[in-house]
C-alpha cells in the first residue's frame, strides 16, 4: 500500500482559515459505510443520525497555549518554543526555532521575566528537553504569555482562542485541538442526551505528531507518534453495555477512535487504563469497538485519511472527498465535518 494512494487535489481556498460564527452551522457530509452513499447536511442534523441507546465518545482534552516567544539570555534574537509534552514537573519536551543556537545549558527569557527556561537535553530528532523556572502558577503564566499552536496551514490570526477549544474541554495537555469536537454546542449535547444518547468522555492529549507527514512510500513502514490517554471504568462500563445491547458506539474524532481501539481487547471488551498509544490504523485494520465516526476532512497522504479509509473503505472516502471538494466544503481544523455511519 502506497502513501500516494491517499492523495487528492485540494484547492488552497478550501482550507478553512477561521472558525464559523456558529459552531453547529458547519456542513456535515454523511457517509454510509455499507453503500458508500453520501448526504449533504449541516452539523446540527447529527441529532437525527445517532439513535437512543447509542453512545458517543468525546475527547475532553484542553489545548494549552503552547507557543512561546522569548530571547536567549543576553541576546536580542527571537526564540520560538513550542511545548509538546510534559515529562515531569517543570520539565517539558519542546520544539525550538532556531534550533542551532539552543545548546545544552542555553537559557531563554520570556516577557517581563515571568518565565525562563534552560535546555537540559537534546533528543535524536532535534527536540529539546527544557526545565522552566518561574514564580507563581505555571498554567496562569502560560495563559498570559503563550499563544494557541495553530496548525501550519492556518495563517490568519485567531481572534478568540476559545474557538480552538471544544465546549467540553477540561484536562489541560494538548498541543492541538481534537477538531471534530469543535462543532458541538452545549445545546446539541443536551438534545442528544434528551434523545437517550449516552455521552462519555475520554482524555487523549493530542501531540503535534498528528500533523507529521508520512515520508515513506510504503505506508506500513511509517512510524506512528505516541500520545497519552486515559479512559475511566465508568466510561468503559457504559461502552460495554452499549455493545451488549447491540447499539452503536461513535467516536467523536480520530483521537477518541484511537483511545477506543487501543483500550479494547480481542474479545471486543474495553478496559479502563492510562497509558501511551502509538496505534496506527490504515486499511486492512479490523476495528474492535468502533461503529461510526465523526471527523473533519484530513490532509492528503496523512495518517488520518488512512484511518478513515480503514473504517469506510478507501474508494468510498476518495469519492466522498471528491464530492466535498466539488461542493466547496471547508477543510481541516476549522472546516466542515463528515459523519461515517
C-alpha positions, 0 to 999 in steps of 0.5 A: 500500500502506497502513501500516494494512494491517499492523495487528492487535489485540494484547492488552497481556498478550501482550507478553512482559515477561521472558525464559523460564527456558529459552531453547529452551522458547519456542513456535515457530509454523511457517509454510509459505510455499507453503500458508500452513499453520501448526504449533504447536511449541516452539523446540527442534523447529527441529532437525527443520525445517532439513535437512543441507546447509542453512545458517543465518545468525546475527547475532553482534552484542553489545548494549552497555549503552547507557543512561546516567544522569548530571547536567549539570555543576553541576546536580542534574537527571537526564540520560538518554543513550542511545548509538546509534552510534559515529562515531569514537573517543570520539565517539558519536551519542546520544539525550538526555532532556531534550533542551532543556537539552543545548546545544552545549558542555553537559557531563554527569557520570556516577557517581563521575566515571568518565565525562563527556561534552560535546555537540559537535553537534546533528543535524536530528532532535534527536540529539546528537553527544557526545565522552566523556572518561574514564580507563581502558577505555571498554567496562569503564566502560560495563559498570559504569555503563550499563544494557541499552536495553530496548525501550519496551514492556518495563517490568519490570526485567531481572534478568540482562542476559545474557538480552538477549544471544544465546549467540553474541554477540561484536562489541560495537555494538548498541543492541538485541538481534537477538531471534530469536537469543535462543532458541538454546542452545549445545546446539541449535547443536551438534545442528544442526551434528551434523545437517550444518547449516552455521552462519555468522555475520554482524555487523549492529549493530542501531540503535534505528531498528528500533523507529521507527514508520512515520508515513506512510500510504503505506508506500513513502514511509517512510524506512528507518534505516541500520545497519552490517554486515559479512559475511566471504568465508568466510561468503559462500563457504559461502552460495554453495555452499549455493545451488549445491547447491540447499539452503536458506539461513535467516536467523536474524532480520530483521537477518541477512535484511537483511545477506543481501539487501543483500550479494547481487547480481542474479545471486543471488551474495553478496559479502563487504563492510562497509558501511551498509544502509538496505534496506527490504523490504515486499511486492512485494520479490523476495528474492535469497538468502533461503529461510526465516526465523526471527523473533519476532512484530513490532509492528503497522504496523512495518517488520518485519511488512512484511518478513515479509509480503514473504517469506510473503505478507501474508494468510498472516502476518495469519492466522498472527498471528491464530492466535498471538494466539488461542493466547496466544503471547508477543510481541516481544523476549522472546516466542515465535518463528515459523519461515517455511519 
